[in-house]
Amino acid sequence: MNERHEPKFQVRARHTGSTITVYQAYRPEIGGPAARHGRFPAAWKRERMTWVKPSFLWMMYRCGWGSKEGQETVLAIEIDREGFLWALRNACLSHHVPALHGDQASWKRQLRQAPARVQWDPERDVHLNALPHRSLQLGLAGEAAARYADAWIVGIEDVTPLATEIHGLVRAGQLESAAGLLPEERPLDLDDEVLARLRA
């Protein structure tokens, strides 16, 4: 598919009928135990907002293929699909859009009250260059972060070796081989009213 014809705002993810895979990157002291035990260790700060990314390549852009300090362990976290949809339904856009929010004070009030927030960033190609369409980031705080950590997680896999392998192939110019190893991310069928509130 020609990337230029992708809808600008669309949630694409690796998903099944009941789960969605998101990505995060942590220092090894958190990422290692999380992958081994299938849940975050006590050192994981649940009171902080945590950002999950359904796009593998956007995660690679963010963590530098697992090379950035504090982001050396890349995790694929399979979560409950209904939990993910609950977060979207209860999310607020991370920036003010007058047509959606009215005045800035109203948006700030919504943002404070929402347990989740949505940010759209340029999707990336295998060279980590920006593409015209956007990739969703979902920030979870308060109730959403607690549900994520305690109820939604189905499994956690350390995909740092996969990131390293794909990066090596890209650097060697073997782009077809690199693309063949990427997780398959398909559009997520969402109620239009959910996305309507979240399109930037």
Secondary structure, DSSP 8 states (H G I E B T S, - for coil): --GGGS-SS--EEEE-SSEEEEEEEE-HHHHHHHHHHTS--TTS-TTS-EEEBS-HHHHHHHHTTTTSTT--EEEEEEEEHHHHHHHHHTEEESS--HHHH-SHHHHHHHHHH-SEEEEEEEEE-TT--EEEEEEEEEEE-HHHHHHIIIIIEEEEEE-HHHHHHHHHHHHTT-HHHHHHHS---EE----HHHHHTT--
